[in-house]
């Protein structure tokens, strides 16, 4: 069932009390969920690594929320009391990695001054957010060097590979802001659902569920939740025709996702086989097959990326009609041809 919007979940008041001067009741605060950042390449052609997201999840606990990155005390509107990294099932980034994001729980005091903000949150007007943080390293996705020490340019492609900056080793998280246009498209306030006494299920606007839940079914109207509850029961259960229809629909959807996943995995393995002929020609087919069979899709994507980087070093891209300097300088046949015309 859908949670009562704004009401803190069970156990969250204890987390909120770490930042208040006195004990409050749940009616005194408005709580909501917000995606702060993810590992997708953003509008500035930058992305956080998964390790960076894990560190940011620690750093953002207790950090205040403001508007338009304007660091005034009068501009403070919310505070984060809990934060964690979550992986969205079945979703990959544009680079083929498992999609991960930092999801925070924040609170706003309920009073006259916050009424407008709470209304803007509930109506979806206040939604998009952007983070302010510092990182120790900014790595080029093409060459792996510090970005200010290489000659590549963000947003351009080199040998078909997009250049972007990987943000590594966060050192500080000093604010998060409500903005009109965030750098990261997926950053913003999201809906939050709860199922029985289990963990909270975070749901994005497109309906994707995160891996933190253990809840295999989620649909509007609560039908799937009733089915899921029965499936977890140790007692004998009777399913209605509507519930059986929901089970069949979900099973069909899972079959389709499994087929797509197998197809994507096969494509990764084929690309790795082709790249291995360049990167590790001495590696036998049987050994390579055994290696890829034991790797997850995410690990295969990382392996493919590593092979691509190594192949680019061994076989740098050259124009099809290019010649070496010595060959071009010693070959006068074309010059003689033009002179004879």
C-alpha positions as CSV (number, residue, x, y, z in Angstrom):
1,X,0.0,0.0,0.0
2,X,1.1,3.6,-0.6
3,X,2.6,5.3,2.4
4,X,1.1,8.4,3.9
5,X,3.2,11.1,2.1
6,X,5.4,13.1,4.5
7,X,5.0,10.8,7.5
8,X,8.3,9.4,8.7
9,X,8.6,5.6,8.5
10,X,9.0,3.3,11.5
11,X,12.3,4.0,13.2
12,X,13.1,7.2,11.3
13,X,12.3,9.6,14.2
14,X,15.3,8.2,16.0
15,X,17.5,9.1,13.1
16,X,15.9,12.6,12.8
17,X,16.5,13.2,16.6
18,X,20.3,13.1,15.9
19,X,19.9,16.5,14.4
20,X,17.2,18.1,16.6
21,X,17.7,19.9,19.9
22,X,14.6,18.2,21.4
23,X,12.5,15.1,20.7
24,X,9.9,15.7,18.1
25,X,6.8,13.7,17.2
26,X,6.2,12.4,13.7
27,X,3.5,15.0,13.2
28,X,6.1,17.7,13.6
29,X,8.1,16.8,10.5
30,X,7.6,16.1,6.9
31,X,9.9,13.4,5.5
32,X,10.5,12.6,1.8
33,X,12.9,10.6,-0.4
34,X,15.3,12.2,-2.9
35,X,17.8,10.9,-5.4
36,X,20.9,13.0,-5.0
37,X,23.1,11.6,-7.7
38,X,23.9,8.5,-9.8
39,X,26.5,6.9,-11.9
40,X,25.1,8.0,-15.3
41,X,27.0,10.4,-17.5
42,X,25.4,13.8,-16.9
43,X,24.7,16.9,-19.0
44,X,28.2,18.2,-18.1
45,X,29.7,14.9,-19.4
46,X,30.8,13.8,-15.9
47,X,29.8,10.8,-13.8
48,X,30.4,9.4,-10.3
49,X,31.9,5.9,-10.0
50,X,30.1,3.4,-7.8
51,X,32.8,3.8,-5.1
52,X,32.3,7.5,-5.1
53,X,28.5,7.1,-4.6
54,X,29.2,4.9,-1.6
55,X,31.4,7.6,-0.1
56,X,28.9,10.3,-0.9
57,X,26.2,8.4,0.8
58,X,28.2,8.6,4.0
59,X,29.1,12.3,3.6
60,X,25.6,13.5,2.8
61,X,24.1,12.4,6.1
62,X,23.2,15.5,8.1
63,X,23.8,17.9,5.1
64,X,21.3,20.7,4.6
65,X,19.2,21.3,1.5
66,X,19.0,24.8,0.0
67,X,17.8,26.4,-3.2
68,X,19.9,27.2,-6.4
69,X,23.2,26.5,-4.5
70,X,22.8,29.8,-2.6
71,X,24.6,29.2,0.7
72,X,22.6,31.5,3.0
73,X,21.4,30.3,6.3
74,X,18.0,31.8,5.5
75,X,17.9,29.6,2.4
76,X,18.1,26.3,4.4
77,X,14.9,24.2,3.8
78,X,15.6,20.6,4.7
79,X,18.1,18.2,6.2
80,X,19.2,14.6,5.3
81,X,18.9,12.1,8.1
82,X,19.6,8.9,6.2
83,X,21.3,8.0,2.9
84,X,22.4,4.9,1.0
85,X,23.4,3.6,-2.4
86,X,20.7,1.6,-4.2
87,X,20.8,-0.4,-7.5
88,X,17.8,-0.3,-9.8
89,X,17.0,-3.8,-11.0
90,X,17.2,-4.3,-14.8
91,X,18.5,-0.8,-15.5
92,X,21.9,-0.1,-17.1
93,X,23.7,3.2,-17.6
94,X,24.6,4.4,-21.1
95,X,28.1,2.9,-20.5
96,X,26.7,-0.6,-19.8
97,X,27.2,-0.5,-16.0
98,X,24.5,-1.4,-13.5
99,X,22.6,1.7,-12.7
100,X,23.3,2.9,-9.1
101,X,22.1,6.0,-7.3
102,X,22.4,7.7,-3.9
103,X,18.9,7.9,-2.3
104,X,18.5,10.1,0.8
105,X,15.7,10.6,3.3
106,X,15.3,14.2,4.3
107,X,13.0,16.0,6.6
108,X,11.3,19.5,6.8
109,X,9.8,20.9,10.0
110,X,6.1,21.4,9.7
111,X,5.3,25.1,10.4
112,X,3.9,28.1,8.7
113,X,7.2,28.9,7.0
114,X,7.4,25.4,5.4
115,X,3.8,25.1,4.2
116,X,4.7,26.5,0.7
117,X,7.7,24.1,0.4
118,X,5.7,21.0,1.5
119,X,2.9,21.9,-1.0
120,X,5.5,22.4,-3.7
121,X,7.0,18.9,-2.9
122,X,3.6,17.2,-2.9
123,X,2.5,18.8,-6.1
124,X,5.8,17.9,-7.9
125,X,6.9,21.5,-8.4
126,X,9.9,21.2,-6.2
127,X,11.5,18.0,-7.6
128,X,14.8,18.4,-9.4
129,X,18.0,18.6,-7.2
130,X,21.7,19.1,-7.7
131,X,24.6,18.4,-5.3
132,X,27.6,20.4,-4.2
133,X,30.6,18.3,-3.4
134,X,34.4,18.1,-3.8
135,X,36.4,15.2,-5.2
136,X,40.1,14.4,-5.2
137,X,40.4,12.9,-8.7
138,X,38.8,13.7,-12.1
139,X,39.7,10.9,-14.4
140,X,39.4,10.9,-18.2
141,X,37.3,8.0,-19.5
142,X,39.4,7.7,-22.7
143,X,43.0,7.5,-21.4
144,X,42.5,7.0,-17.7
145,X,44.7,10.0,-16.8
146,X,43.8,13.0,-14.6
147,X,41.6,15.0,-16.9
148,X,43.7,18.2,-16.6
149,X,46.7,16.3,-17.7
150,X,45.4,14.8,-20.9
151,X,44.4,16.3,-24.3
152,X,40.9,14.9,-24.6
153,X,37.8,17.0,-24.5
154,X,34.5,16.2,-22.7
155,X,31.6,15.3,-25.0
156,X,33.8,14.3,-28.0
157,X,34.4,10.8,-29.3
158,X,37.8,9.2,-29.8
159,X,37.8,6.0,-31.8
160,X,34.0,5.8,-31.1
161,X,34.5,6.2,-27.4
162,X,32.8,9.1,-25.6
163,X,35.0,11.3,-23.5
164,X,33.7,12.1,-20.0
165,X,35.1,12.7,-16.6
166,X,34.9,10.1,-13.9
167,X,34.6,11.7,-10.4
168,X,36.6,9.8,-7.9
169,X,37.4,9.9,-4.1
170,X,34.9,12.5,-2.8
171,X,36.3,14.5,0.1
172,X,33.3,16.7,1.1
173,X,29.6,17.0,0.5
174,X,28.5,20.5,1.6
175,X,25.0,21.0,0.2
176,X,22.2,19.8,-2.1
177,X,19.9,22.2,-3.8
178,X,16.5,22.4,-5.4
179,X,17.2,23.6,-9.0
180,X,15.2,24.1,-12.2
181,X,17.6,22.1,-14.4
182,X,20.0,19.6,-12.7
183,X,23.2,18.3,-14.3
184,X,22.0,14.8,-13.6
185,X,18.7,13.9,-15.2
186,X,17.8,11.3,-12.6
187,X,18.4,13.5,-9.5
188,X,15.2,14.6,-7.7
189,X,12.4,13.9,-5.3
190,X,10.9,10.5,-5.8
191,X,7.9,8.5,-4.5
192,X,8.3,6.1,-1.6
193,X,6.3,3.0,-0.9
194,X,6.1,0.5,1.9
195,X,5.1,-3.1,2.0
196,X,4.1,-4.7,5.3
197,X,6.9,-4.6,7.9
198,X,9.7,-5.1,5.4
199,X,12.1,-2.6,4.0
200,X,11.0,0.5,2.2
201,X,10.6,0.2,-1.5
202,X,11.8,3.2,-3.4
203,X,10.1,3.7,-6.8
204,X,11.0,6.1,-9.6
205,X,8.6,7.8,-11.8
206,X,9.0,5.1,-14.5
207,X,8.1,2.4,-12.0
208,X,11.5,0.9,-11.5
209,X,12.2,-0.9,-8.2
210,X,15.5,-1.0,-6.4
211,X,17.3,-4.0,-5.2
212,X,17.1,-3.0,-1.6
213,X,13.5,-4.3,-1.4
214,X,13.0,-8.1,-1.7
215,X,9.5,-7.4,-3.0
216,X,9.0,-9.0,-6.4
217,X,5.7,-7.5,-7.2
218,X,4.4,-4.0,-7.2
219,X,1.4,-2.6,-9.1
220,X,-1.2,0.0,-8.7
221,X,-4.3,-0.9,-6.7
222,X,-2.5,-3.2,-4.3
223,X,-3.4,-6.5,-6.2
224,X,0.2,-7.6,-6.6
225,X,1.1,-6.7,-3.0
226,X,-1.7,-9.1,-1.9
227,X,-0.3,-11.8,-4.1
228,X,3.2,-11.3,-2.8
229,X,1.9,-11.5,0.8
230,X,0.2,-14.8,0.1
231,X,3.3,-16.2,-1.6
232,X,5.4,-15.5,1.4
233,X,2.9,-17.1,3.8
234,X,3.6,-20.5,5.1
235,X,-0.1,-21.3,5.2
236,X,-2.2,-22.8,2.4
237,X,-3.6,-20.0,0.2
238,X,-6.4,-19.6,-2.3
239,X,-5.8,-17.2,-5.3
240,X,-8.6,-15.4,-7.1
241,X,-8.8,-15.2,-10.9
242,X,-7.6,-11.6,-10.8
243,X,-4.6,-12.6,-8.7
244,X,-3.8,-15.5,-11.0
245,X,-4.0,-13.1,-13.9
246,X,-1.5,-10.8,-12.2
247,X,0.8,-13.7,-11.5
248,X,0.7,-14.7,-15.2
249,X,1.3,-11.1,-16.3
250,X,4.3,-10.8,-14.0
251,X,5.7,-14.2,-15.1
252,X,5.4,-13.2,-18.7
253,X,7.2,-9.9,-17.9
254,X,10.0,-11.7,-16.1
255,X,10.4,-14.1,-19.0
256,X,10.8,-11.2,-21.4
257,X,13.3,-9.5,-19.1
258,X,15.3,-12.8,-18.8
259,X,15.3,-13.1,-22.6
260,X,16.6,-9.6,-23.0
261,X,19.2,-10.2,-20.3
262,X,20.5,-13.4,-22.0
263,X,20.7,-11.6,-25.3
264,X,22.6,-8.7,-23.8
265,X,25.0,-11.1,-22.1
266,X,25.6,-13.0,-25.3
267,X,26.4,-9.8,-27.1
268,X,28.9,-8.9,-24.4
269,X,30.6,-12.3,-24.6
270,X,30.9,-12.1,-28.4
271,X,32.5,-8.6,-28.2
272,X,34.9,-9.9,-25.5
273,X,35.9,-12.8,-27.7
274,X,36.7,-10.5,-30.6
275,X,38.7,-8.1,-28.4
276,X,40.6,-10.9,-26.7
277,X,42.1,-11.9,-30.1
278,X,43.8,-8.5,-30.0
279,X,44.5,-8.0,-26.3
280,X,45.2,-11.6,-25.3
281,X,45.7,-13.7,-28.4
282,X,47.5,-16.4,-26.3
283,X,44.3,-17.0,-24.3
284,X,42.6,-20.2,-25.5
285,X,38.9,-20.2,-26.5
286,X,38.1,-22.9,-23.9
287,X,39.6,-20.9,-21.0
288,X,37.9,-17.7,-22.2
289,X,34.6,-19.4,-22.3
290,X,35.1,-20.7,-18.8
291,X,35.9,-17.2,-17.6
292,X,32.9,-15.5,-19.1
293,X,30.5,-18.2,-18.0
294,X,31.4,-17.5,-14.3
295,X,31.2,-13.7,-14.6
296,X,28.1,-11.6,-14.0
297,X,26.7,-9.2,-16.6
298,X,28.3,-6.3,-14.7
299,X,31.6,-8.0,-14.6
300,X,31.4,-8.8,-18.3
301,X,30.8,-5.1,-19.0
302,X,33.8,-4.1,-17.0
303,X,35.9,-6.8,-18.7
304,X,34.8,-5.5,-22.1
305,X,35.6,-1.9,-21.2
306,X,39.1,-3.0,-20.0
307,X,39.7,-4.9,-23.2
308,X,38.6,-1.9,-25.3
309,X,41.0,0.4,-23.5
310,X,43.9,-2.1,-24.1
311,X,42.9,-2.6,-27.7
312,X,42.9,1.2,-28.3
313,X,46.5,1.3,-27.0
314,X,47.6,-1.6,-29.2
315,X,45.8,-0.5,-32.3
316,X,45.3,3.2,-32.3
317,X,42.7,4.5,-34.8
318,X,44.2,6.0,-38.0
319,X,42.7,7.5,-41.1
320,X,42.1,4.8,-43.7
321,X,44.3,6.5,-46.4
322,X,47.0,7.7,-44.0
323,X,50.7,6.9,-44.8
324,X,53.8,7.0,-42.6
325,X,56.0,10.1,-43.1
326,X,58.8,8.2,-44.7
327,X,56.5,6.3,-47.1
328,X,54.8,9.5,-48.1
329,X,58.0,11.3,-48.6
330,X,59.7,8.6,-50.8
331,X,56.8,7.8,-53.0
332,X,56.8,10.1,-56.1
333,X,54.6,8.1,-58.3
334,X,51.5,10.2,-57.8
335,X,53.6,13.4,-58.4
336,X,54.9,12.0,-61.6
337,X,51.4,11.0,-62.7
338,X,50.1,14.6,-62.2
339,X,53.1,16.1,-63.9
340,X,52.5,13.9,-67.0
341,X,48.9,15.1,-67.5
